[in-house]
Amino acid sequence: MRRGIAIGVAILVVVLLVFGVRGCVSARKKQAFRNYNRDLTSWVQTSQQQRDQLFQLLAVPTNGTPSPVDLTNNANGVRVQAEQLVDQVDGAGHPGELDTAHRYLIDTLEFRRDGIAKIADDLKTALGDTGREAAMTQMAADMQNFLVSDVLYSQRFTPEYEKQLKKQDLLGEEKVPTSSFLPNIQWLIPSVVADRISRIRGGSGSSSSNTAATPGLHGTSLDSVVVKPGGQTLSTTQAVDIPYNSTVSFDVKATNGGDNDETGVKVKLTVTGGSAKPIVLEQTIPSFPKGTQQTVNIPLVTKPTPGVPVKITVQVLKVPGETKLDNNKAVYPAVFTR
């Protein structure tokens, strides 16, 4: 009997040890996935910033004619940043279950890096007098790299990544950041690129209130801001507690109430208080058909100090021809809590 009891106790100890080890392994694996998602959010935001920098260089200038040398140097600066991002992601550790997804992510960033590099190479010629027509046509073709990268991210990386998160029971907890690089498919049309470059060369163009806006009413409005993954809707009258999760983002919903389709509509989010300096983030709604409601997700990589009241200002920036702006902006009180 004593021998039987001893054997039973030993078996129980072994079983408890096995389950304990499995629990520790599972916990470590989940934490590795959380760490990867945190890094992913940072990488995606960096890529979005590179997109904004590049297409800001290709925007129609509002004051004078920019220097072709400065534009080319700045484009090469974005190229270097894109190369560094690819190297950083390629060398980053990740759970073995994410090998396929991580490879898709690297492919996505490599297409963006290559597109930026090609545009930087063509830009100087496009701004000059010799061979500029061919260079502008080539720039439109270079934009296809960005379209491919967006398809890879949305149709290959995201489904594979979500599948692995689901296996770890983390899909509802971890927010998969969205990412797109090509602001508008019109950039694939050589005549559109030629028009933009010609305006840059001539220093023509205007601000967001320019007279080149199409006839009819233009206007967007800010509808709501929802915290992810918690689902809290921000209020202008009452402070909302925002859990200090590893990933926090904001779904900003807006409406195009005008008579015209809009493109490249920027949404700006600023967090003040609770940190040394304001946190300023921007995302773009690439295509905004008239009469529709669109939602853009803005991930918050840098978070304010927990427990300190903050103000979150969200603004849908003015589109060409828009005159009514009182419904484009709101300020929301909030507190990040642990």
Secondary structure, 3 states (H helix, E strand, C coil): CHHHHHHHHHHHHHHHHHHHHHHHHHHHHHHHHHHHHHHHHHHHHHHHHHHHHHHHHCCCCCCCCCCHHHHHHHHHHHHHHHHHHHHHHHCCCCCHHHHHHHHHHHHHHHHHHHHHHHHHHHHHHHCCCCCHHHHHHHHHHHCHHHHHHHHHHHHHHHHHHHHHHHHCCCCCCCCCCCCCCCCCHHHHCHHHHHHHHHHHHHCCCCCCCCCCCCCCCCCEEEEEEEEECCCCECCCCCCEEEECCCCEEEEEEEEECCCCCEEEEEEEEEEECCCCCCEEEEEEEEEECCCCEEEEEEEECCCCCCCCEEEEEEEECCCCCCCCCCCCEEEEEEEEEC
